[in-house]
């Protein structure tokens, strides 16, 4: 038996060993208390997980709104040498999502429950 034959035999034995070890691990993992399996079982019984995805609201926008949101984002992104500050509203974020063809129709942003925002509790993204 040559060098290639010995290498293939060792590889085959290693794969069989991994399959056996995985089967033993799965058996003992399902027989004993598993927090992950217990949590998934509980979520399924109590219907915490939806059977189908919830619908995403459609967002209608104009080219001017999209251009304004993109301009804010590009200005923030291009400020490399100095500290930059950006404040985006939910409409700005939805405009950016509407412009992205992979995210369009899959995500929607809504900000609710804020009666007023002062500079003290406003959240924004800052880069340095």
N, C-alpha and C positions, 0 to 999 in steps of 0.2 A: 504494500500500500504506500503510495507516494505522499508527498507533502500536501498536495491538494486534497487527497482523499482523507487524510488525518484531520485537516482543517475543517472539511465539510462534516465529518463525523463529530468533531468536538462542537461545532456550531449546532448541529441537529440535537445533540444531547443537551446543550444549554437551553435551546428553545423548549424541549420537552420538560426540562426542569422548571423553567419559568411558567409553563402552562400548569404543571402540577402544583407549584407553589401558589399561583394565582387562584386555582380552584380551591385549595385548602384555605387560603385567606378569605375567599368569598363565603365558604361554608361556615367558618367560625365567626366571620363578621355578621352574618345574618342570624346565627344562632344565639349570639350574645347581644347585650344591649348596645345598640348603635344609635347615637344621638341624631345622626343624619337621616337614617331610615325611619326612626321614630318620628322625627319632625315632619318628614314628607308624608308619612302615613296620617299623622294628625291633620296636616294641612288639607289632605285629600278628603278626609272624613268630615271636616268642618266646612268644607267648600270655601276655604280662604283663597285658593288659587282659582282663577277664572278658567272656564272651559274654552273660551275664545277671547281674543284680545278686544279691549274696549275700543270703540271707534274714536278716531282722531278728528277733531273739528277742522273743517276746511278754513283756510285763512286766505282772504282775498286781499291783494295788495296792488300797488302801482309801481311802475318802473322808477319813479322819482323817490318813493319811500325806500325801495331796495337800494338805490344808488346812495341815498343819504346814510343808511345803515352800513353799507359797505365802506363808504368814505370814513365814517367814524372808526370802523374796525381797522382799516388800512393805515389811518393816521396813528392809531395806537400801536399797531404792529411795526410800523416803520420808525418809531421813536426808539432807536437802539442805544444811542449814547447818553440819553438823558432820561430821568424818571418820567413816566407817562401815566396818565389817569384816564379811565374810560367809565362812562355811565351809560348803560343800555337799558331801555325799557323793554317790556314784554313784546311790544310791537316791533321794536328793533330786532330782538332775537328771532321773532317769527318771520321777519323779512329776510334775515340771514338764512333761516331754515328753508324758506320758500325758494331762495336762490340756489341752494344746494340740491342737485337732482337726486342724490342718494338719500337725503333726509326728508325731502318734500313728501308730505302726506304721512310721514311716520312719527313726527314729533310736533308738539304744540306747547307753547309756554304761556302760562297765565300766572299773574301775581295777584293774590287775593288777600284780604284781611289787613291791609296796611291803610290806616286812615290818613296818615301824613308821614313824610320822611324828612327828618332834619339832618343836617350834615353830620351830627353826632352819631346817629344810628343808621346812616346810609351805608350800604355795602357796595363796594365797587372793586374792580380789579386794578391793581397797580403793579407795574413792572419797574425794575431798576436795571 
